Amino acid sequence: MTSEDFARLLEEFTRSAESGDGARFAAHFTEDAVYHDYIYGPHTGRAEIARMMQDLFHRDAADYRWEMFDPVCDGTQGYAWSLSSFTSTIAEFAGRRVVIDGMSRFVLRDGLIAEYRESVNGGVAMQQLGVAPERMAKVFGRWAGWLRERPETKAYLARPKGTRLG
């Protein structure tokens, strides 16, 4: 995939996410793709990715916007910085507007997304929602556990300082 192809993919990918049409969004992924969402967790396969976007995310968020900037692609992996915003529809936080910046990593195969991961400061989002500090601490603890349990993190921590994967 060229850098221009990747930029076009991101444009359609984010417009699909904004639309709330799960099938349209999932069409950008391979059949066996995994979408790692920082709130809703991992979702595997187009049907689950469509369900996450349409039935979970758009259930909880209105007026969703998502734009990607500064895309970089080497043909098999891509990265981009993003801004996204939404208005919460969750009863406890209804009407609160949130803006988030993040980094996205895409593993690409045959012109589609095979794996998606995002790195977002969820604490910034939670503060904008008005989440109680005690609840934030529980969520941050869960996220820290997920990070420490990832195979990549375990391998990184097991290597001596100064060594790198080749």
HELIX and SHEET records of a PDB file:
HELIX    1   1 SER A    3  SER A   19  1                                  17    
HELIX    2   2 GLY A   22  ALA A   26  1                                   5    
HELIX    3   3 ARG A   46  ARG A   51  1                                   6    
HELIX    4   4 MET A   52  PHE A   57  3                                   6    
HELIX    5   5 HIS A   58  ASP A   60  1                                   3    
HELIX    6   6 ALA A   91  PHE A   93  5                                   3    
HELIX    7   7 GLY A  122  LEU A  129  1                                   8    
HELIX    8   8 PRO A  133  GLU A  149  1                                  17    
HELIX    9   9 PRO A  151  ALA A  158  1                                   8    
SHEET    1   A 6 GLY A  41  THR A  44  0                                        
SHEET    2   A 6 PHE A  29  ASP A  37 -1                                        
SHEET    3   A 6 LEU A 112  VAL A 120  1                                        
SHEET    4   A 6 ARG A  97  ARG A 109 -1                                        
SHEET    5   A 6 GLN A  77  SER A  88 -1                                        
SHEET    6   A 6 ALA A  61  CYS A  73 -1                                        
END                                                                             
